[in-house]
Amino acid sequence: MKFLDAEGLDGLTMRKLGAALNVQGGALYRHFPNKAALLDAMAEKILEGIGDPLPDAPWHDQVSILGARFRTALLAHRDGARLVASTHATGATIALGDLAVTIFCGAGLAPAEAGALAFALGYYVLGHTIEEQTQVHPSSGDEWQSRKAHLATDVSPQYAEAIDSLTSTDPTQRFAYGLDTFIQGIAGRIQPAPATR
């Protein structure tokens, strides 16, 4: 994980990792048959504990806690969101999905809809965090700042103002706003429980 934090995902190769660990590249293949297997193992490490039980709270608070927990885990390592997004279903991501589905079903949704919403939650957290981390560590050749400077002439004034606000707002506030909006949308789909006599 130290290598990832220092070099980023683009700098991670089996050869470079072997050199950093002072072992021949071939020695790594005894533990990981290929780079995909290495990335899966790293994703598991990043998301360790993501499926731990949540506090006893209303479903919407649990979703908020789970989303924040997921984002925090991804932010703990450079390019953590990109790395996790590039892996296949691992035990940790399955535990995360299972927990989200359980929350949504407990709120009154059917398993199929709960599953779709669990994926949507994951996509939101990953997408937001990838953008967030890219702004901190842009990839080589990224010209975001120069592209942003041209926005005033290339797009509507409203869009330019929206982008300016987006890039100058604290990422934690942006994340919380989006997650809260997502949760409110789900709340609108849940049928109220019938009144009991």
Backbone bond lengths (Angstrom), bond angles and torsions (degrees), N, CA, C in turn:
res aa  C-N    CA-C-N  psi(-1)  N-CA   C-N-CA  omega(-1)  CA-C   N-CA-C  phi
1 M - - - 1.449 - - 1.531 110.30 -
2 K 1.332 116.63 -29.86 1.459 119.47 178.16 1.520 110.58 -63.10
3 F 1.338 116.67 -37.47 1.459 120.45 179.47 1.529 109.88 -64.56
4 L 1.321 116.90 -42.95 1.462 120.81 177.98 1.518 110.66 -60.49
5 D 1.323 117.50 -44.80 1.457 121.25 -179.45 1.526 111.74 -63.06
6 A 1.328 116.85 -34.35 1.468 120.78 -178.04 1.523 112.32 -82.22
7 E 1.323 117.47 -43.11 1.466 121.62 -171.45 1.521 114.20 -103.68
8 G 1.319 117.62 -20.94 1.455 120.18 -175.63 1.519 111.38 79.54
9 L 1.322 115.67 169.65 1.462 121.11 -176.64 1.520 112.13 -64.16
10 D 1.337 117.22 -36.48 1.468 119.89 -178.91 1.523 112.19 -66.04
11 G 1.326 116.94 -27.04 1.466 120.24 -179.13 1.513 113.57 -89.92
12 L 1.327 117.00 -1.00 1.468 120.51 -175.82 1.526 110.73 -86.79
13 T 1.333 116.04 110.08 1.464 121.87 171.63 1.532 107.40 -129.75
14 M 1.306 115.77 159.01 1.460 119.43 179.23 1.527 110.00 -62.00
15 R 1.332 116.91 -39.01 1.461 120.84 -178.95 1.525 110.96 -64.84
16 K 1.344 116.08 -48.21 1.470 119.31 -179.12 1.526 111.43 -66.00
17 L 1.326 116.55 -38.36 1.457 119.31 178.62 1.519 110.44 -64.94
18 G 1.340 116.74 -41.55 1.461 120.43 177.65 1.522 111.53 -60.55
19 A 1.342 116.10 -42.27 1.469 120.21 178.82 1.525 110.78 -64.42
20 A 1.353 116.46 -40.68 1.466 119.83 -179.82 1.528 111.28 -65.57
21 L 1.332 116.59 -31.93 1.467 121.37 179.52 1.530 112.09 -88.75
22 N 1.349 114.54 -2.30 1.457 121.14 -179.41 1.532 112.34 62.88
23 V 1.333 114.99 38.96 1.467 120.60 174.54 1.520 108.09 -129.79
24 Q 1.306 116.74 154.84 1.458 120.09 177.83 1.525 109.03 -68.83
25 G 1.345 115.38 146.74 1.461 120.69 -177.05 1.513 113.19 -51.52
26 G 1.330 116.95 -39.18 1.457 120.87 -178.17 1.520 113.38 -63.16
27 A 1.330 116.45 -27.69 1.466 119.86 -178.92 1.521 111.67 -65.12
28 L 1.323 116.54 -31.85 1.471 119.51 179.31 1.518 111.66 -64.85
29 Y 1.345 116.87 -30.84 1.468 120.68 -176.82 1.525 112.19 -70.43
30 R 1.327 117.11 -12.16 1.470 119.20 173.67 1.528 110.38 -72.03
31 H 1.333 115.52 -27.39 1.463 120.62 -179.59 1.526 112.50 -97.97
32 F 1.335 116.14 -35.22 1.463 122.05 -178.98 1.523 108.15 -132.63
33 P 1.333 118.27 116.96 1.464 120.32 -175.72 1.528 113.74 -64.40
34 N 1.336 116.82 -22.48 1.466 120.42 -179.88 1.532 108.78 -160.90
35 K 1.327 114.85 175.83 1.463 118.78 -177.64 1.526 111.54 -65.53
36 A 1.338 117.01 -34.09 1.472 119.89 179.29 1.530 110.56 -59.77
37 A 1.326 116.70 -41.28 1.469 120.58 179.22 1.527 110.56 -66.10
38 L 1.332 116.57 -37.24 1.466 120.52 176.95 1.527 110.29 -63.75
39 L 1.339 116.67 -45.13 1.464 120.23 179.72 1.525 111.68 -63.90
40 D 1.341 116.84 -38.52 1.468 120.01 176.57 1.533 110.44 -59.79
41 A 1.329 116.46 -44.07 1.463 120.62 -179.74 1.530 110.72 -65.33
42 M 1.327 116.50 -37.94 1.467 119.96 178.67 1.526 110.73 -68.25
43 A 1.336 116.68 -38.44 1.466 120.18 177.48 1.523 110.35 -63.06
44 E 1.329 116.51 -40.97 1.466 120.43 176.75 1.525 110.61 -58.77
45 K 1.324 116.37 -42.67 1.467 120.69 -179.17 1.530 110.55 -66.00
46 I 1.329 117.06 -42.94 1.465 121.20 -179.91 1.526 110.66 -61.13
47 L 1.337 116.24 -40.40 1.466 120.78 -174.65 1.529 113.50 -95.77
48 E 1.308 116.40 14.10 1.462 120.75 179.96 1.531 110.13 -54.39
49 G 1.319 116.68 127.03 1.458 121.81 177.91 1.520 114.63 84.52
50 I 1.340 117.25 1.47 1.470 120.09 -176.30 1.530 111.57 -63.81
51 G 1.323 117.47 -28.55 1.462 120.61 -178.88 1.519 114.05 -93.80
52 D 1.327 117.09 11.54 1.466 119.95 178.90 1.528 110.40 -59.95
53 P 1.330 117.29 152.65 1.470 119.86 -179.41 1.527 111.94 -56.23
54 L 1.317 114.12 147.94 1.458 121.28 178.66 1.520 109.92 -96.98
55 P 1.332 117.87 159.77 1.465 119.45 176.14 1.522 110.98 -61.75
56 D 1.307 116.23 152.58 1.460 121.14 175.39 1.527 107.51 -70.74
57 A 1.336 116.04 108.17 1.467 121.38 -174.62 1.518 108.04 -156.04
58 P 1.346 118.45 166.38 1.463 120.33 175.09 1.539 110.61 -57.03
59 W 1.336 115.79 153.47 1.462 120.47 -173.54 1.525 112.28 -55.78
60 H 1.343 117.62 -40.13 1.468 119.38 -175.80 1.530 111.45 -67.67
61 D 1.338 116.83 -33.53 1.465 119.79 175.04 1.526 110.59 -68.34
62 Q 1.323 116.49 -37.93 1.465 120.08 178.68 1.530 111.02 -64.25
63 V 1.331 117.11 -40.55 1.466 120.41 177.78 1.519 109.98 -63.23
64 S 1.315 116.73 -42.86 1.458 121.48 178.94 1.535 110.93 -61.48
65 I 1.325 116.27 -44.09 1.465 120.77 179.09 1.529 110.11 -64.44
66 L 1.335 116.78 -44.18 1.464 120.85 -178.90 1.530 111.27 -63.71
67 G 1.336 116.64 -43.67 1.465 119.67 178.50 1.512 111.83 -62.15
68 A 1.334 116.91 -43.47 1.469 121.00 179.22 1.528 110.54 -66.57
69 R 1.324 117.03 -37.41 1.475 121.46 178.65 1.529 110.14 -63.47
70 F 1.321 116.46 -43.10 1.463 122.14 179.50 1.528 109.82 -62.37
71 R 1.333 116.91 -48.51 1.467 121.07 -179.68 1.531 110.88 -61.43
72 T 1.318 117.55 -43.48 1.461 121.11 -179.69 1.526 110.97 -60.39
73 A 1.321 116.69 -42.13 1.466 120.43 178.92 1.530 110.69 -62.93
74 L 1.319 117.42 -42.20 1.460 121.24 -179.49 1.524 111.57 -66.64
75 L 1.331 116.45 -37.93 1.466 120.78 -177.99 1.528 112.93 -74.29
76 A 1.323 117.40 -14.31 1.462 120.77 -176.71 1.521 112.39 -66.45
77 H 1.340 117.34 -18.70 1.467 120.82 -179.68 1.516 109.84 -136.25
78 R 1.318 115.44 141.71 1.456 121.50 178.45 1.528 109.93 -54.58
79 D 1.320 115.97 132.50 1.468 123.40 179.87 1.532 112.25 59.72
80 G 1.338 116.52 23.18 1.458 119.77 -179.62 1.515 112.82 -58.81
81 A 1.339 117.35 -39.46 1.462 120.41 -179.19 1.524 111.01 -68.24
82 R 1.327 117.23 -43.59 1.471 119.77 177.92 1.516 111.31 -62.57
83 L 1.329 116.61 -40.16 1.450 120.02 -179.59 1.527 110.61 -63.66
84 V 1.322 116.96 -49.26 1.470 120.43 -179.14 1.523 110.46 -63.10
85 A 1.342 117.32 -40.08 1.467 120.47 179.96 1.522 112.00 -64.94
86 S 1.334 117.13 -24.28 1.464 120.15 -177.04 1.522 113.13 -88.40
87 T 1.332 117.86 -2.45 1.462 119.94 -176.97 1.525 110.74 -99.32
88 H 1.320 114.62 164.39 1.466 120.84 176.11 1.523 108.46 -84.82
89 A 1.302 116.05 176.64 1.474 120.40 -178.64 1.521 109.69 -57.50
90 T 1.301 115.46 117.49 1.459 121.17 177.72 1.522 108.06 -108.12
91 G 1.315 116.04 171.23 1.460 119.41 179.07 1.515 112.09 -57.64
92 A 1.337 116.50 -38.00 1.468 120.14 -178.28 1.524 111.48 -68.70
93 T 1.334 117.77 -42.24 1.464 118.99 -179.45 1.525 110.83 -70.33
94 I 1.322 116.63 -31.89 1.467 119.59 175.81 1.526 109.80 -66.95
95 A 1.339 117.38 -41.31 1.471 120.92 177.78 1.525 110.41 -62.72
96 L 1.332 116.40 -39.77 1.465 121.04 177.83 1.528 110.47 -62.64
97 G 1.341 116.58 -47.36 1.462 120.86 179.67 1.521 111.86 -63.75
98 D 1.319 116.43 -40.87 1.464 121.05 179.85 1.528 110.34 -61.87
99 L 1.328 116.03 -42.97 1.459 120.41 179.98 1.535 110.71 -64.61
100 A 1.333 116.43 -43.28 1.467 119.71 179.39 1.528 111.29 -64.29
101 V 1.330 117.34 -43.91 1.465 120.77 178.67 1.531 110.38 -61.33
102 T 1.310 116.90 -41.90 1.465 120.83 178.65 1.529 110.95 -60.24
103 I 1.342 116.29 -42.29 1.471 120.08 178.49 1.525 110.37 -62.11
104 F 1.338 116.78 -48.93 1.470 120.80 -176.58 1.528 111.80 -65.92
105 C 1.334 116.71 -38.67 1.468 119.40 176.57 1.526 110.29 -66.04
106 G 1.316 117.10 -38.23 1.452 120.79 177.06 1.516 112.59 -63.91
107 A 1.341 116.00 -24.88 1.469 120.54 177.58 1.519 111.66 -81.79
108 G 1.342 117.10 -8.65 1.456 120.13 176.53 1.510 115.87 113.67
109 L 1.338 118.21 8.29 1.459 120.60 179.97 1.530 110.70 -92.29
110 A 1.323 115.34 153.12 1.463 120.55 176.74 1.532 108.93 -72.92
111 P 1.347 117.27 153.89 1.466 120.02 -177.71 1.530 114.48 -54.46
112 A 1.332 118.41 -39.57 1.468 119.88 -178.88 1.528 110.98 -63.18
113 E 1.330 116.09 -45.70 1.467 119.26 178.92 1.519 110.55 -68.21
114 A 1.324 116.99 -39.15 1.469 120.87 178.04 1.521 110.34 -60.93
115 G 1.334 116.81 -39.37 1.467 120.55 178.09 1.515 112.13 -64.69
116 A 1.327 116.87 -43.50 1.466 120.38 178.49 1.523 110.59 -61.79
117 L 1.320 117.40 -40.68 1.459 121.31 -179.68 1.523 111.57 -71.53
118 A 1.326 117.22 -33.14 1.462 120.05 176.72 1.525 110.14 -63.28
119 F 1.350 116.47 -41.96 1.466 120.00 176.80 1.523 110.53 -65.45
120 A 1.339 117.27 -41.62 1.468 120.58 179.87 1.527 110.52 -61.86
121 L 1.321 116.83 -40.19 1.466 120.58 177.29 1.529 109.95 -61.32
122 G 1.321 116.58 -46.43 1.464 120.90 178.69 1.518 112.12 -60.48
123 Y 1.343 116.60 -42.76 1.466 120.34 179.33 1.517 110.87 -62.96
124 Y 1.332 116.85 -41.23 1.463 120.10 -180.00 1.526 110.50 -62.08
125 V 1.333 116.39 -49.66 1.465 119.79 -176.96 1.527 110.38 -63.46
126 L 1.332 116.86 -45.57 1.466 119.89 179.46 1.524 111.42 -61.98
127 G 1.319 116.87 -48.64 1.462 120.52 -177.62 1.517 112.18 -61.43
128 H 1.315 116.20 -46.72 1.458 119.81 179.86 1.525 110.45 -61.13
129 T 1.323 116.31 -44.13 1.463 120.17 -174.72 1.524 111.54 -73.20
130 I 1.320 117.98 -33.46 1.469 120.01 174.46 1.527 109.50 -60.28
131 E 1.327 117.31 -48.14 1.473 120.98 178.42 1.522 110.76 -60.56
132 E 1.309 115.91 -42.92 1.462 121.34 -178.91 1.525 110.79 -61.39
133 Q 1.322 116.68 -46.42 1.459 119.98 -178.77 1.525 111.88 -71.99
134 T 1.315 117.73 -31.50 1.460 120.85 178.64 1.524 110.92 -65.98
135 Q 1.321 117.47 -34.88 1.464 120.01 177.90 1.527 110.90 -68.25
136 V 1.333 117.21 -31.12 1.460 120.49 179.35 1.524 110.86 -78.44
137 H 1.330 116.85 -42.05 1.469 122.76 -178.97 1.529 109.04 -127.34
138 P 1.346 118.26 76.68 1.473 118.57 -179.60 1.521 110.80 -63.97
139 S 1.330 115.41 147.03 1.464 119.57 178.25 1.524 109.03 -69.40
140 S 1.316 116.12 159.68 1.464 119.81 -177.79 1.527 109.80 -60.47
141 G 1.313 115.31 137.63 1.460 120.48 179.93 1.518 113.94 83.28
142 D 1.341 118.08 0.48 1.462 120.17 179.11 1.514 109.57 -69.98
143 E 1.311 116.36 128.68 1.456 121.22 -177.92 1.525 110.38 -116.51
144 W 1.337 115.87 40.66 1.456 120.46 -176.22 1.518 112.04 -57.06
145 Q 1.331 117.34 -45.01 1.462 119.77 -176.94 1.519 111.51 -62.93
146 S 1.338 117.71 -40.95 1.469 119.05 178.88 1.528 110.73 -69.97
147 R 1.318 117.09 -35.89 1.472 119.87 176.82 1.515 110.37 -65.83
148 K 1.330 116.43 -39.29 1.464 120.70 178.91 1.525 110.34 -62.62
149 A 1.330 116.90 -37.62 1.466 120.75 -179.44 1.525 111.63 -64.38
150 H 1.324 117.47 -29.51 1.472 121.24 179.87 1.524 113.40 -82.55
151 L 1.329 117.25 -10.56 1.458 120.10 -176.21 1.521 112.63 -58.66
152 A 1.323 116.48 -37.29 1.463 119.87 -176.28 1.524 111.35 -58.40
153 T 1.330 117.60 -29.73 1.467 119.99 -179.49 1.520 112.46 -98.63
154 D 1.327 118.07 -19.69 1.464 121.02 -173.85 1.525 114.74 -95.49
155 V 1.330 117.40 -17.85 1.465 119.71 -175.06 1.524 109.70 -132.49
156 S 1.339 114.76 175.03 1.463 119.74 179.05 1.529 109.93 -65.14
157 P 1.333 117.43 153.48 1.467 119.62 177.50 1.532 112.08 -58.44
158 Q 1.334 116.88 -34.18 1.465 120.03 -179.60 1.533 110.88 -64.99
159 Y 1.331 115.57 -42.33 1.463 119.29 -179.72 1.527 110.50 -68.17
160 A 1.322 116.46 -41.05 1.468 120.03 177.98 1.527 110.53 -60.28
161 E 1.336 116.36 -41.50 1.464 120.15 178.86 1.527 110.54 -66.66
162 A 1.335 116.29 -39.61 1.467 120.34 179.13 1.530 110.55 -63.15
163 I 1.339 117.62 -43.76 1.458 121.04 179.70 1.521 110.61 -65.47
164 D 1.328 116.47 -41.35 1.462 120.12 179.15 1.529 110.27 -61.25
165 S 1.328 116.26 -43.49 1.454 120.44 178.26 1.527 110.46 -64.03
166 L 1.330 115.56 -42.41 1.461 121.25 -178.46 1.520 111.71 -60.82
167 T 1.326 116.44 -44.29 1.461 119.82 -175.58 1.525 113.25 -81.60
168 S 1.326 117.19 -12.07 1.469 118.92 179.63 1.527 112.61 -104.87
169 T 1.327 117.41 -5.72 1.465 121.53 179.53 1.528 109.62 -85.70
170 D 1.315 116.65 146.85 1.460 121.87 176.90 1.528 109.31 -58.61
171 P 1.346 118.14 128.76 1.468 120.71 -177.54 1.526 113.68 -58.23
172 T 1.316 117.23 -33.27 1.468 119.98 179.39 1.523 110.32 -65.88
173 Q 1.320 117.23 -39.41 1.464 121.17 177.26 1.524 110.51 -66.35
174 R 1.334 116.97 -43.71 1.470 120.23 178.16 1.515 110.93 -60.30
175 F 1.333 115.61 -43.72 1.462 120.18 -179.54 1.522 110.63 -62.27
176 A 1.323 116.99 -47.85 1.463 121.48 -178.33 1.526 110.85 -61.65
177 Y 1.327 117.19 -39.99 1.467 121.10 179.02 1.533 110.39 -62.74
178 G 1.309 116.78 -47.39 1.462 120.23 179.77 1.515 112.27 -64.07
179 L 1.330 116.66 -42.68 1.461 120.42 179.97 1.519 110.66 -65.16
180 D 1.324 117.15 -41.26 1.463 120.80 178.59 1.521 110.95 -63.44
181 T 1.330 116.90 -40.61 1.471 120.95 177.65 1.522 110.51 -63.65
182 F 1.337 116.83 -41.28 1.462 122.54 176.66 1.529 110.45 -59.31
183 I 1.322 116.30 -46.48 1.466 121.49 -178.99 1.531 110.85 -64.55
184 Q 1.325 117.06 -41.01 1.470 120.42 178.36 1.534 110.56 -62.18
185 G 1.324 116.01 -38.25 1.469 119.70 177.38 1.522 111.69 -62.97
186 I 1.318 116.64 -40.67 1.467 120.50 177.76 1.525 110.20 -65.62
187 A 1.326 116.25 -42.18 1.470 120.14 -179.20 1.524 111.05 -57.54
188 G 1.325 116.62 -33.98 1.457 120.82 178.88 1.518 113.32 -69.53
189 R 1.325 117.65 -16.87 1.469 121.67 -179.49 1.525 112.42 -94.10
190 I 1.316 116.60 -10.24 1.464 120.12 -176.85 1.516 109.91 -89.96
191 Q 1.316 115.22 124.76 1.457 120.37 179.09 1.526 109.55 -74.15
192 P 1.333 116.50 133.42 1.469 117.60 177.24 1.522 110.92 -63.56
193 A 1.318 114.40 146.05 1.468 119.40 179.37 1.533 109.07 -65.35
194 P 1.350 116.75 139.95 1.469 118.59 179.29 1.527 110.83 -62.40
195 A 1.305 114.41 144.37 1.476 119.47 -179.20 1.526 109.03 -67.90
196 T 1.313 115.08 139.77 1.466 119.93 178.80 1.525 109.61 -99.85
197 R 1.319 114.46 146.19 1.479 118.87 -179.63 1.489 110.54 -89.56
